[in-house]
C-alpha cells in the first residue's frame, strides 16, 4: 500500500467537480482531505493509474499533481483528523 498526496487547482468556477472529488475518495482503501486542495490517499494503484483516472475529470486549464510519500517523510501542522488518518494507516506501509 502506498501513501499518495494529490494536489490540484481547479479553475473553472462553473464546473461541477463532484465526480473528481468522489473519484479521489474511491482510489484507495482510505483517504483524507488534509487541506483545501490536498488529499492523502492509501492505494495499491500506481501513480500513473491514479492520474489516468483523475485527468479526464478535470479541464486542461486545471492543475493536478500526484506523488508518493511515506509516513516517515511527512512533517507539518495539520488537523487532528489528518493526524488520526496517518496514524491509523501507518501500519499499511511498513
C-alpha positions as CSV (number, residue, x, y, z in Angstrom):
1,X,0.0,0.0,0.0
2,X,1.4,3.4,-1.0
3,X,0.6,6.8,0.6
4,X,0.0,9.3,-2.1
5,X,-0.6,13.0,-2.0
6,X,-3.0,14.5,-4.6
7,X,-3.0,18.3,-5.0
8,X,-4.8,20.3,-7.6
9,X,-6.0,23.7,-8.7
10,X,-9.5,23.7,-10.3
11,X,-10.0,26.9,-12.1
12,X,-13.5,26.6,-13.7
13,X,-15.9,28.1,-11.2
14,X,-18.9,27.0,-13.3
15,X,-17.9,23.3,-13.5
16,X,-19.2,20.7,-11.1
17,X,-16.2,18.8,-9.9
18,X,-18.1,16.3,-7.6
19,X,-17.1,13.3,-9.8
20,X,-13.5,14.3,-9.4
21,X,-13.7,14.5,-5.6
22,X,-15.6,11.2,-5.4
23,X,-13.0,9.5,-7.6
24,X,-10.2,10.7,-5.2
25,X,-12.2,9.2,-2.3
26,X,-12.6,5.9,-4.1
27,X,-9.0,5.4,-5.3
28,X,-7.7,3.5,-2.3
29,X,-8.5,1.9,1.0
30,X,-8.7,5.3,2.9
31,X,-8.5,9.0,2.0
32,X,-8.3,12.3,3.9
33,X,-8.7,15.8,2.6
34,X,-6.0,17.4,4.7
35,X,-6.1,20.9,3.1
36,X,-8.4,22.7,0.7
37,X,-6.7,21.3,-2.4
38,X,-4.7,18.4,-1.0
39,X,-5.7,14.9,-0.3
40,X,-3.8,12.0,1.2
41,X,-4.8,8.5,-0.1
42,X,-3.6,5.0,0.6
43,X,-3.8,2.9,-2.5
44,X,-2.4,-0.1,-4.3
45,X,-2.6,1.7,-7.6
46,X,0.4,3.1,-9.4
47,X,0.6,6.9,-9.6
48,X,0.1,6.7,-13.4
49,X,-3.2,4.7,-12.8
50,X,-4.4,7.4,-10.4
51,X,-3.5,10.1,-12.9
52,X,-5.3,8.3,-15.7
53,X,-8.5,8.0,-13.5
54,X,-8.5,11.7,-12.5
55,X,-7.2,13.6,-15.5
56,X,-10.3,13.0,-17.7
57,X,-12.5,14.6,-14.9
58,X,-10.7,18.0,-15.0
59,X,-10.1,20.6,-17.6
60,X,-6.9,21.5,-19.5
61,X,-6.7,24.7,-17.6
62,X,-6.7,22.9,-14.2
63,X,-3.6,21.5,-12.5
64,X,-3.1,18.1,-11.0
65,X,-0.1,16.7,-9.1
66,X,0.2,13.2,-7.7
67,X,3.2,11.9,-5.7
68,X,4.1,9.1,-3.4
69,X,5.4,9.7,0.1
70,X,5.5,7.8,3.4
71,X,4.5,8.3,7.0
72,X,8.2,8.9,7.9
73,X,8.6,11.6,5.2
74,X,5.9,13.9,6.4
75,X,6.2,16.9,8.6
76,X,3.7,19.7,9.2
77,X,0.9,21.3,11.2
78,X,-2.4,19.7,10.3
79,X,-5.8,18.9,11.7
80,X,-6.3,16.1,14.2
81,X,-8.3,14.3,11.5
82,X,-5.3,14.2,9.3
83,X,-3.0,13.0,12.1
84,X,-5.5,10.3,13.0
85,X,-5.7,9.2,9.3
86,X,-1.9,8.9,9.2
87,X,-1.7,7.0,12.5
88,X,-4.4,4.6,11.7
89,X,-2.9,3.7,8.3
90,X,0.8,3.8,9.2
91,X,1.0,0.0,9.5
92,X,-0.2,-0.3,5.9
93,X,3.1,1.0,4.5
94,X,5.5,-0.9,6.8
